[in-house]
């Protein structure tokens, strides 16, 4: 095994230490980005749940408005609304 120049060994050791520090810095940056991603994915899930709730409420409202009992109640209340000057449903 050939002998190395002490200056070259010191330079290689310094480079190795610098690379180790860079690996640690990049690892920390990756962990931070993964945490940001997890937060964003959680927010997406929350928004999707809210959208589904509103879609469900829309479907329930549509079914109520299309029901026979709703139409009969609306028709029965028409004279009163007319006296009050109320609007008809859209």
Residue pairs with C-beta under 8 A, 6 or more apart in sequence:
64 70
65 89
74 89
78 88
81 87
81 88
